[in-house]
Every structure is written in C-alpha cells, then in structure tokens.
Amino acid sequence: MPTRRGNHTASARFKRPRAPRSLLLLLLAVLAGLISAYALSQSGTGQAQEPQTPVSTAAALEETRARIDVLGDSYVAGSDEGGKGLSNWTSLTGTRFYEDGNPVELNPVAQPGSGYITRGATGLVFGEAANQFLSPEADVVLVFGSRNDGRQSDAAMYEAARSLYMDLQTLAPKAEIIVVGPVWVDANVPSSISANNQAIARAAADAKVRYVDALAEGWFAGSDSTLIGTDGVHPTNAGHAYLADKIYPILAETVAGLAR
C-alpha cells in the first residue's frame, strides 16, 4: 500500500507550473501601458481632458444685471461735505439693489460744477460727457441736475435739455431715460433755478422721458435743509443717504419694468 508520502509525490507531477513573478509584473506593465495609450488617443491634445463645467450662477447673474448710468454734477460725484466712496448716494443705491436681491451695475458719470449749458471742473457739459462716457448698453440713464446752469434764457435751457435727451436716445437706444431736475438747498429757490426747472420739464415732456420735479417735491426743504453741509451747497453723508431714499424707489420701479 502506497504511503501518504508517496501520494504527495505522485500528485505533484501533474500540477500546472506557476509563471515566474517577473513575467507577471511584465504583463501588468504592458497592460497598463495599453490602457494609458488608449486614454491618450481619446484626447485631442494627447493630455487628459478636464470635464467642462457649466457657467457659474454668479457669471450668469452678471450678464442679466441692469446697467444704470447716472449723468450729473457734484451731487452725483460727492464733495468734501459728504458723499465720498461708499457714502455716496449712488453707492448706497447700488447696495440697496443688492440687499433686495436684484443687483445692478451702477455707473456715475459725474462732472462737478457742470450742467446742461455750464462747463464744470472737467470742461464738459452734460451732453459732451454723455458722448464720451455713456455706455451704449445702458438699460437706464438718469440725468441729475443742475443748479450750476444759473440764469439762462428759457429757449437756451429748453433746447440744451431737449438736445441732450434726444442724444441719449441715440447713444443708448434701449435705455429708459429719467431726469431729476435741479435741487436747491432749502425752500427759498431762486427764480432763475425755478425758470430752468420749468424749461427742463417741458423738454423732458416733449422728448417723452420721465421727469422728477425735485423742487416741486420739496427735496431738502424745511428741516431737511440741515442735510446740506457747511458750504451751503453740497449734501452731507446724511444728505446722500436722503438722496438714496428719494432715488432708489424711482430706479427700482424702472428696473422692474424692464423685465416686463
């Protein structure tokens, strides 16, 4: 009878020989190379392609933001009395839009000391500044002012205002135009400023643009005159916050109408 040891010896003769370890490693390396070559062949540049990501929500929102250009004098630019940087009513208005979930692009085009006819610190009247700086893609253009025009003839004031509004309709053809008339520092409005206001209002009506009569609405009249700085001309920071409270609802209503 064969011994158990003999059985072990007999069965060992019929086992499949094992491949050397070095051969297995070689085969694995070749297989990995083939897989890498295939992957590279599927890319146009010979490099692995990063998956394309969709346009971010932030970028999409940027494309849909309304663009508002504000054309005016130092009441737009701010002064040493107030309204510099984030205290300016245009900045405060932009912040209000953002907080209300409807951010806009708001671009002040300010010419201190200027008006429809009077040349300011930059040597430009409103119309010239519009030609140089107004965005043709603006959705809203707001013209603010100006008390700087002083005493003008009714015809000259009317023609300067109407020409500006017609030019704006050409420069920014899709824009809604809003005009805020001259602002005074209290209820004692000089007759020349009142006369200019009337001429500007007629020009706005004839050009079919919205007119906000700040004198008739009593901006900075009564106790609100304390919001004018010590120079007796320019609003303080609180005065700019006051202007933002006046102007934001007008712009918000206009921007909301753009979507309809």
Protein Blocks (a to p, Z undefined) as FASTA:
>chain_A
ZZfklmmmmmmmmpccdddfklmmmmmmmmmmmmmmmmmmmpmnlpacdddddddfklmm
mmmpccddddddfklnopfkbopajlpmklmmmmmmmmnopacdddddddehiafklccf
kopafklmmmmmmcfkbfbdcdedjfklmpadfklmmmmmmmmmmmmmmmmmmbccdddd
dddfbfbdcfklmmmmmmmmmmmmmnopacddfklnopaiajllmmpcfkomaccfklmm
mmmmmmmmmmmmmmmmmmZZ
